[in-house]
Amino acid sequence: DLAGEQAEHNVRTLAPRIEDGWSVAFIEPSDAVMFQDEYLDLVNDSDVETVAAASYGIMELLDIGRVDEKLEFSSAEDSLTYHGHCNQKATNKDHHAVGVLRRAGYEVDPLDSGCCGMAGSFGYQAEHYELSKAIGRILFRQVEQSGRDRVTAPGASCRSQLGDRSGYEMPPHPIESLAEVTNGRGSDAPRATEAETGSDTGSGSIAGAVAGLFARL
C-alpha cells in the first residue's frame, strides 16, 4: 500500500546516510515515533532497524547525547508549562524536552495531561469540532492551574489547539524555547540531519531555531 511504499522509500534513502554516521532528527513527535516504531511493522528490510535506531525527536537527540551541555545559556526569565505529545507519552519519550529545558535554566512544570483534543487530523474535521474543543478545555484548565509564565509543546496540532484559546498566541516548540536562551560556543558535536515533517504549523520559525542552535555547537 501507499504507506508501506513511502516507508520503504524513506528507509532506502536514509540508510546510507546513517551508515556514514548521521542521525535523523524530527521536529514533529508523531513523525519520530513513526520512524522509531511503526516502520518496523511496515517495512520488511533489515535496514529498517538501522533507521529506527538512529531516529530521534529533536529534544530526545539533544538529551540522550547531552548535546545541550556543549552550549552556553543566558538566564531564562520565564517559567514554562510543558504539554507533551501523546505519541511520545506512549513510547516514554516525553521527558527528554523537560530535562533539556531544565538544564538550560528554565523552571518547567510538565503537565500530567491527556490528549489536547486534536488527535492528529481528528480535531480539524468539522464533525468533531465541538468534541475537540471540549477535550481542549480540560487541557486549558490544567495550563491555567499550572500558573507558569508560558506554555511550550512539541506537537503541531497541540500548539494549534493551545493557540486557539481566546487572548493567547500559538505557543512555541521546546526547541524554540531552548534557542531563546542559547548563547553557544564552538564545539565538536554529533551530526544530525533534520527530516521534513510536512507540517506548516510554525515550521519556518522552528526550522530556524534548529539551524541556529546547531550552528552554535
C-alpha positions in Angstrom: 0.0 0.0 0.0 1.0 3.7 -0.2 2.2 3.9 3.4 4.4 0.9 3.0 5.8 2.1 -0.2 6.6 5.5 1.2 8.2 3.9 4.3 10.4 1.7 2.1 11.5 4.7 0.1 12.4 6.6 3.2 14.4 3.7 4.6 16.3 3.2 1.4 17.1 7.0 1.3 18.2 7.3 4.9 20.1 4.0 5.5 23.2 5.0 3.6 23.4 8.4 5.4 23.1 6.6 8.8 25.8 4.2 7.8 28.0 7.2 7.3 27.4 8.3 10.9 24.4 10.6 10.7 21.4 10.5 12.9 17.8 11.6 11.8 16.2 14.3 13.9 12.4 15.1 13.8 10.7 18.2 14.9 7.2 16.6 14.9 6.8 13.9 17.6 4.4 11.7 15.5 7.0 11.6 12.7 9.7 10.5 15.1 7.6 7.7 16.5 6.6 6.6 13.1 10.2 6.0 12.1 11.2 4.6 15.5 8.3 2.2 15.9 5.7 1.9 13.2 8.1 1.5 10.3 9.3 -1.8 11.9 5.8 -3.2 11.1 5.6 -1.6 7.7 8.9 -2.4 6.1 10.4 -5.9 5.6 14.0 -4.9 5.2 17.0 -5.3 7.6 17.8 -1.6 7.1 14.6 -0.5 8.8 16.1 -1.5 12.2 19.1 0.7 11.5 16.9 3.6 10.6 14.7 3.1 13.6 17.6 3.0 16.0 19.1 6.2 14.5 15.8 8.2 14.6 15.2 10.8 17.3 12.8 13.6 18.3 14.9 16.7 18.3 14.8 17.1 22.1 15.4 13.4 22.6 18.6 13.7 20.4 19.8 16.6 22.5 19.0 14.9 25.8 20.5 11.4 25.0 23.7 12.9 23.6 23.8 15.7 26.2 24.4 17.9 23.2 22.9 20.8 25.1 25.8 20.6 27.5 28.1 21.9 24.7 26.0 25.1 24.7 26.1 28.2 26.8 22.8 29.7 28.1 21.7 33.1 29.2 19.4 33.5 32.1 15.9 32.1 31.5 13.4 34.7 32.6 10.2 32.8 32.1 8.9 29.6 33.7 7.3 27.1 31.4 4.3 24.7 31.4 5.1 21.7 29.2 2.4 19.7 27.4 3.9 16.5 26.0 2.7 14.8 22.8 0.5 11.7 23.1 2.8 9.6 20.9 5.8 10.5 23.0 4.0 9.6 26.2 3.0 6.2 24.7 6.7 5.5 24.0 8.0 7.0 27.2 9.9 9.8 25.4 8.1 12.9 26.6 10.6 13.5 29.4 13.5 14.5 27.2 12.3 18.0 26.5 11.8 18.7 30.2 15.3 17.6 31.0 16.9 19.7 28.3 14.9 22.8 29.2 15.7 22.5 32.9 19.4 22.2 32.2 19.1 25.4 30.1 17.8 27.1 33.3 14.0 27.1 32.8 11.7 26.2 35.6 9.4 23.6 33.9 6.1 22.2 35.1 5.4 19.0 33.0 1.6 18.5 32.9 0.0 15.2 33.6 -2.2 15.8 30.6 -4.1 13.7 28.1 -4.9 14.4 24.5 -5.3 18.1 23.6 -8.4 17.2 21.6 -6.9 17.4 18.1 -5.7 13.8 17.8 -3.9 14.4 14.6 -6.4 15.4 11.9 -9.4 14.4 14.1 -9.9 17.9 15.5 -9.6 19.6 12.1 -12.8 17.8 10.9 -16.0 19.8 11.2 -18.0 16.9 12.6 -15.5 16.6 15.5 -15.2 20.3 16.3 -17.3 20.5 19.4 -15.8 17.4 20.9 -12.3 18.5 20.1 -12.9 21.9 21.9 -14.5 20.2 24.9 -11.4 18.0 25.3 -9.2 21.0 24.7 -10.9 22.9 27.6 -9.7 20.2 30.0 -6.1 21.0 28.9 -6.7 24.7 29.1 -7.7 24.4 32.7 -4.6 22.4 33.5 -2.5 25.1 31.9 -4.2 27.8 33.9 -3.7 25.8 37.1 -0.1 25.4 36.4 0.4 29.1 36.7 3.7 29.3 34.8 4.6 32.2 32.5 4.3 30.4 29.2 3.4 27.1 27.6 5.6 25.0 25.3 4.5 21.9 23.4 6.2 19.9 20.6 3.1 18.7 18.7 1.9 20.9 15.8 -1.8 20.1 16.4 -1.3 20.6 20.2 0.2 24.1 19.6 -2.7 24.9 17.2 -5.3 23.9 19.9 -3.5 25.8 22.6 -3.2 28.8 20.3 -6.9 28.9 19.7 -7.6 30.0 23.3 -9.1 33.4 23.4 -6.4 36.0 24.0 -3.5 33.6 23.5 -0.9 33.1 20.8 0.3 29.7 19.5 2.9 28.5 22.0 6.5 27.7 20.9 8.0 24.3 20.3 10.5 23.4 23.0 13.4 23.8 20.6 12.3 27.4 20.1 12.2 27.9 23.8 15.7 26.5 24.0 17.0 28.7 21.2 15.8 31.8 23.0 18.3 31.3 25.8 21.2 29.8 23.8 24.5 31.7 23.6 26.5 28.8 22.0 30.2 28.3 21.6 32.1 26.3 19.1 32.4 22.6 19.9 32.6 19.1 18.4 29.1 17.6 18.2 27.3 14.6 16.6 26.0 15.4 13.2 22.2 15.3 12.6 20.1 15.7 9.6 16.6 17.0 10.0 13.8 15.1 8.2 10.9 17.1 6.8 7.8 16.8 8.9 5.3 18.0 6.3 3.7 20.4 8.9 3.1 24.0 8.2 2.3 24.9 11.8 5.2 27.2 12.7 7.6 25.1 10.6 9.6 28.1 9.4 10.5 29.5 12.8 11.1 26.1 14.3 13.5 25.1 11.5 15.2 28.4 12.0 15.6 27.7 15.7 17.1 24.2 14.9 19.5 25.6 12.4 20.6 28.5 14.7 21.1 26.1 17.7 23.2 23.6 15.8 25.2 26.4 14.2 26.3 27.4 17.7 27.7 23.9 18.5 
